[in-house]
């Protein structure tokens, strides 16, 4: 028996516009991107849940690895998400909950995910999370959300994804039976979360602190290989820039649903995202031993963040 909870076809699935190719950062991180597409497939607007971008920080050696907070998912959409114990083969848990109309987020090895071709598929072992929604055990087919889309795999990849790992993977149960779809309620709750995340924003400008740390790290980075640079760029400028662009899109959504006037705030976030992309290219040159001064782009990003936050505080309070 084939289980296809949402009735999707990977060949015709259309990702959310947040993953459009014309965006400065087409992906954020695997968990955020996964939830964007899952919410989209459930007929819910993921943009309404992106207030968490406003409380992102620089954590000393990396930018916040942002996620949709589970409490936000419950408050906005009525989704109940919680970790479950993996006490039998993962495929049995997937079959059990799909049959009951529920979904799971499952930590797997990207070695077996063909959508990561050219990055990790059959190249290196990297943990990542997927949400299976189609399961055909007899035919060895799996339809799953991952990163910026919905995909299918089969054959040896099916066996590999469900092979018993040395340690049980992290798995979350997603209950979708009490989904909230009232638009006005969604807007009101999103505004409430905007106020809450603004109140939790860093006291000091995190871009300034990232820039100070970057000046120290660049001397170390020159002696590292390309893979180390990509890892470093991912946890610093890429997370910072993609968070800013997602914040810009969230503010655009607020602007549309809460009376307008927030365009300048969105543009400041968007400018920050674009400068971060240029900074990433500059850092790549610096890592190869070429001259590059990161101070000016960092200053611009910090100023854009400061102005964007100030504009939001005027509207939604400190």
N, C-alpha and C positions, 0 to 999 in steps of 0.2 A: 504494500500500500504506500502511495506517495502522499506525504503531508505537505501541503502548500498553504500555510495559514493566511497569508495576505493575497494569494492568487497572483503573484508577480512572475514576470518573464524577464530574465536578464537581458535578452536581446532587444527588448523594447523599453526597458526601464529608463526614465528620464531623471537624472539627479537634480537636486535643488539648485537654484541659481547661485547660492553661496559657493558652489563648486564649478562655476562657469570658467571657461578657459581664459576669459579676458580679465579676470581679477588679478591683482598684483600678487597675491598669495593664494593659489588654488586649493591649498590644504593647510590646516592648522596643526592638529596632531591627531593621532589615530582615534582616540576616544571621543574627542569633540566631533570630528568628521563622521564617525560612526553614528553618533546620536543625531546629528543633523539629518542624515539620510533616513534613519529609523523614524524620527518624528515626521519627516516629510511623507514617508510611505504610509504612516498611520493617518494621514490627512490633517496633521497638526502643523502649526507654523513654528519652526525652530527659532526664528529670529526673536520671537517673543521671550524666549528663555535665555537670551544672551547678556543679561545684566551682569553676570559674573565677570565679564570682561573689564568692568569698571573697578574691580577690587584687585586686579592683578598686581604683582609686586616683583621686584628683583630680590632673589632669595640668597644672595651672596656669591653663588657660583653659577647661577642660572636664572632665567626668567620663569615666572610661575608656569607650571605645566597645567594650563587651565582645563577645567572640566565643567560639564553641566552638574551643579550640585544636586544630589539626590533629593534634598528637601525642596529645591526649586522645581524639579520635575513633578513632584507630588502637588505642590501648591498651584502650579500653572495648569497642568494637564491632567491631574488625577492619576498619574502613573505611580505605581508602587514598585520600587526597585530595592532589592536587598540581596546580599550574598547568601548563597546556599552551600551546604556541605556536599562535597563530591565523594560519595561513598560507594559508587559503582561506576562502570564505564560511562564516560561522558556521553556517548551516543545514546545510551539508555535514558539519561536525564533529558537530552534534547527531544527524543521521541515522546517521552512521558508528558513533557510540558507543551509541546506543539499540539499533541492530541487533546490537551485540556484548554487550548486557546491562549497559551502563554508563550512568552519568548525568553530566551536566555542570552546574556552576553557571555562569551566563552573565550578564555585566553588560549591561543594556539600558537603554533610555530609557522611564521611566514614562509619558511622553506617550502611549504605545501600550498601556498596561496598564489595561484597563477596571475591574479591581478597585480602582484608585486613584481612581475617579470622585469628583469633588467635592474632591479634594486636588491631584492632578497630571495626571490623565488629560485630555488635550486642553486643559490649562491651562498647564502649564510643563514644561520639559525637566529631568528629575531622574534621575540614574543610580541604578540599583537592580539587585539580583541576583535571578535566577529560576533554577529548575531545571526544564527541560522534561522531561516523561515521556511525553507523547503528541504525535506528529507525523504530520500528514496533509498532505503537500505538495500533492497534487492538489486537495484540498478546502479548503486554506488554513485548517487548524485546528491550534491548539497548546494542549495541556494543560500547565499549569505550576504549580509551587509558588511562592508569593510571599507575603511578610509572614505573615499569620495563617491561611492556607488554601491550597486548591488550586482553580484556576480554568481557564477556557478562553477563548480569543480567536480571532478569525478575520477574514477579509476584509482591509480596509485596515490593520487593526492587525497582522495577520500580516505583511504586506509591510513595515510600518514597523519592527517589532521586528527583522526580519532584513535591513533595509537596511544597506548597507556604510557603516560610520561613518568619520569622518576618521582616527581612530586605532583600532587593533585593541582590542576590549574585553578585560577580564580574564576568563579562563575557567579553571575548575578541572575536572579529571577526577575522578569519584567511582567507585571500583571497589567493587562490593558482593558480589564472588564469595567472599569469605572472612569473611563476617559471623559474629561470635561471639554466640551466643544463650544460653549457660549462665548461669542466674540467679546462682548462687553465685559464679562467677568475676566477674560484673558487679559484685556487691556488694563483693567484696574489692578489685577494682581501683578502684572509686569511693571507697572508704575511703582507699586509697593516694593518690589524687589530692586528696582532702580534706586530708590531711596536707601534701602538696606545696604546694597553693595557700595553706594557712594559713601555711606557712613563708615564702611570698613576699608576704604581706600588707604594706601600708604600715607603716612604723615609727611615723609620726605619724598621728593620726586624720584621714582625708581629708575628712570632713564639716566639721571645724573649719576646715581650709584653704579649702574651698569657700565657707564662710560669710564668711571674711575677704575673699576675692576678690569675693564678691557685693556686699559693702558698697561697694566701690570701683566695681564695674560698674553699680550701680543709678543712680548719678548720670549716667552716660553713657546708660543705657537710657531714661531719661525723654524724651530728645530724639529717640529712634529711632521708626520706624514699627512697625506691628503685626507685619509679617513678620519684622523683626529680633528682636522680642521672642520670637516663636515659635521662631526659630532658636536664640536664647540659652537659652530654657527647655528645649528639646530636649536640648542638650548638657550641661546642668547638672542641674536638679532632676528632669527626666524620666528621664534615664539613671540618676541616683542612685536615684530611687524605684523604677523598674522593676527595677533590679539587686537592690535590697533585697527586693522581693517575690519575684523568682525565687530568691534565696537562701533565703527563708522556705520556699518550696515544695521546694527541694532538701533543706533540713534536715528537713522533714516526711518526705521519702522516706527519708533516713538514719534517722530515728526509727523508721520502720516496719520497716526491714531490718537495723538494727544495735542492737537491744536496748532501744529506748525511752529516755526520760529527757531528750530534746532539745526537748520542747514549749516550755519557756520561751525557748529560743534562737530558735525559729521565730517566736514571738510578738513578740520584740523586733525582728526583721527586718521583720515584718509591720506593726508600729507605725511603724517608720521609713518604710516605703513610704506609709502613710496620711498621715503628717505631711508628707512630700514633696509629696503631691498638694495638700494644703491650702496649702503654701508656694507652689506654682506659681500658685494662684489669687490669693494675696496679692501675689506679684510682679507679676501682671498689673495689679492695682489701683495698685501703686506706679509701674509703667511709664506709667500714664495720669495720673500726677501726684497721686494720692491718697495719704493717709498709710498707711503699713504698716511695722511693725517686724519684720524677719526674724530678729532675734537669738534670740528664744525658741524658735521652731520649729527653728532650726538647732541650738540647744543640746540640745533633746529628741532630734533625730535623731542627734547625735554621741553622746549618752549611750546610746541604744539600740544603736548600732553597737558601742560599747565593750563593753557588757554581752554582746551576742551573740557577739562574738569571744572574750571571756573564757570564756564557756561552752563554746565549741568547743575552745579550747585545753586546758581541763580534760580533755576526752574524748580529743582527738586529738593533743595535744602541741603544743609551741611551735615 
